[in-house]
Amino acid sequence: MPHGTFNPAPRKSSGDWTSQAGDFANSRYSELSDINEKNVDQLKVAWTFSDGALYGHEGAPLVQGDTMYVVSPFPNRSYALDLTKPGAPIKWMYSPNPSPMAIGKACCDAVLRGWAIGDGKLVYSLLDAHVVAVDLKTGKEVWRTEMADVSKGVTMTSSAFIADGKVFVGNSGGELGVSGWAAALDLATGKELWRAYSVGDDEHTLIGDRYKPFYPHLKGEDLGLKTWPKGMAQHGAGAVWGFFSYDPETNLIFYGTSNPGPRVPVQRPGDNLFSSAVFARDADTGEAVWAYQFTPHDQWDYDGVNEMMLLDLPINGKMRKTIVHFDRNTYAYVLDRETGEVLKADNFAYQNWSTGFDYETGRPIVDPAMEPKPEKTLDRICPPDIGQKDWEPPAYSPQTGLVYLGAFNICMKLTNHKVSYIAGTPYDGMEMERFSVDGPDGDWGQFIAWDPIEGHAAWRIPEKFMVMSGALATAGHLVFYGTSDGWFRAVDARNGKVLWQQKLSSGIIGQPMTYRGPDGVQYIAIASGVGGAAGVQAGRDGYPPRGSTLYVFSLNGKQVEGTHSSAAHPEGEAPQQGAPGSRG
Ligand SMILES: O=C(O)c1cc(C(=O)O)c2c(n1)C(=O)C(=O)c1cc(C(=O)O)[nH]c1-2
């Protein structure tokens, strides 16, 4: 049986890593193999870097040529690090000074999920709902675009994504009843080219003649209004706070949308389209070509923003262009990426809210006993609101045909209350307590190798804490991931044997990446700095303090030779490492 493949575009040189996933397909796979299963036990720290910010560190550093680019969580400072010199000194630092008001509006920590490089610019979202482009050479701001009013509860934590001369971004604020959207900006000027809302009428959601979803219940006019009670769609969320992917052959971009608002379900009977869903849109116009909803009338905050991996897989003996998506609702989906048809839906971890999957309708079958009722407590629903996997992105290896993902092993006790909408404040109504599937002291996490063709796990590594780091697969038969309590591990991609590990200063929720430096040496980098939703474990024995250190590893800690030098700072501005505004 052949393995799957994917389009590795736009990687020009296998030594660079210029987008969060390394490619448009969201594979997080590198062809580099100097570090491999035979020598990975010699991996040692080559150098480190701290940005001084103490919110969760979720992004991967990017490398182009002889420079590494790193962006901190709030206050969203960016740094260029000189890879030609020992210790990678700072070449420039750019400080965008976002509004501190944003900190109080972010639902789940003042994080940033990633940044992107293209056309000589570093592009990223600011927590206060702006997008900036910074000149790669000088560190000077090229453009800054205001996307929304942060005082109304709109923040931006998603990773900017560059393709086809455009920057794709989305908003956060699903728990505050904002209206979710994705937008495309001109990479050269920052001008907004289109904006598509997730919920609302057809015009709003950019649904026109080209829209041809696979399932009949997703066809019709104004579904983003008609599947809501009157007046509720306006604050219906469907935020876009995860990752984008892009298929250059069809010029389509793909992304997921968040839970409906308010989170409490009894106030919004109906499917609540297009929350907890995936959109396929024309990259030039934003027009929807198809959509599919993972969790109709999402009653548990299962959201739908987790990444879409664009893999070509043999399904039932026929090569199909697919999307592989691990939803918070615990189904591992394989969708036809030209139509949105569900080809496979299998549970990748424990759940008890759904008794099966109806392939005829494309809907999961809900256990009525697990549906929340107002002012009643449900004692054990699995997974909890954050799913058995949250936003942390998996990796795919064409060598093994397996997808590698950080996942959880938890449930929740849930109580609902009715709520009213007040702009810029939580629009929520869910109260919950999370615990291990297996009991109070059991494992909260696991790292899974998943066979997307067969729809089952090839192996699993149990972990004490939720695994909220991304994964990296390499041609060296290796997979890298980190744990919330700070272990950075390299495992054999074939069998899950841990070949190397090191404890870092804080927990890991970042995304590992690899690059070939200007000295020809392969390096592996990962940020340590726990936060985000991993913080729900704070207080558990062994949960580490916050941190802000980027670790860069090589075989035997080798790094470029030369004398240490201090870099010149533009306009005499010295980089500040203890960022004001960061919570200590
Ligand atoms: O609906 C939203 O707008 C929204 C935004 C965010 C965010 O921006 O970080 C998260 C969530 N929802 C969410 O449900 C969630 O579990 C979550 C985890 C994290 C994180 O950084 O670990 N962010 C978010």
PDBQT file of the ligand as one rigid body, heavy atoms in Angstrom, charges set to zero:
ROOT
HETATM    1  O1  LIG A 601     -12.969  31.455  20.079  1.00  0.00    +0.000 OA
HETATM    2  C1  LIG A 601     -11.943  32.135  20.089  1.00  0.00    +0.000 C 
HETATM    3  O2  LIG A 601     -11.850  33.253  19.560  1.00  0.00    +0.000 OA
HETATM    4  C2  LIG A 601     -10.742  31.538  20.733  1.00  0.00    +0.000 A 
HETATM    5  C3  LIG A 601      -9.515  32.183  20.663  1.00  0.00    +0.000 A 
HETATM    6  C4  LIG A 601      -8.378  31.584  21.246  1.00  0.00    +0.000 A 
HETATM    7  C5  LIG A 601      -7.132  32.387  21.112  1.00  0.00    +0.000 C 
HETATM    8  O3  LIG A 601      -7.193  33.424  20.415  1.00  0.00    +0.000 OA
HETATM    9  O4  LIG A 601      -6.078  32.098  21.668  1.00  0.00    +0.000 OA
HETATM   10  C6  LIG A 601      -8.523  30.304  21.858  1.00  0.00    +0.000 A 
HETATM   11  C7  LIG A 601      -9.827  29.730  21.870  1.00  0.00    +0.000 A 
HETATM   12  N1  LIG A 601     -10.892  30.332  21.320  1.00  0.00    +0.000 NA
HETATM   13  C8  LIG A 601     -10.066  28.428  22.433  1.00  0.00    +0.000 A 
HETATM   14  O5  LIG A 601     -11.209  27.955  22.414  1.00  0.00    +0.000 OA
HETATM   15  C9  LIG A 601      -8.989  27.688  22.976  1.00  0.00    +0.000 A 
HETATM   16  O6  LIG A 601      -9.171  26.547  23.447  1.00  0.00    +0.000 OA
HETATM   17  C10 LIG A 601      -7.709  28.259  22.960  1.00  0.00    +0.000 A 
HETATM   18  C11 LIG A 601      -6.490  27.744  23.398  1.00  0.00    +0.000 A 
HETATM   19  C12 LIG A 601      -5.569  28.716  23.142  1.00  0.00    +0.000 A 
HETATM   20  C13 LIG A 601      -4.137  28.658  23.396  1.00  0.00    +0.000 C 
HETATM   21  O7  LIG A 601      -3.443  29.604  23.010  1.00  0.00    +0.000 OA
HETATM   22  O8  LIG A 601      -3.671  27.662  23.989  1.00  0.00    +0.000 OA
HETATM   23  N2  LIG A 601      -6.168  29.775  22.556  1.00  0.00    +0.000 N 
HETATM   24  C14 LIG A 601      -7.480  29.526  22.433  1.00  0.00    +0.000 A 
ENDROOT
TORSDOF 0
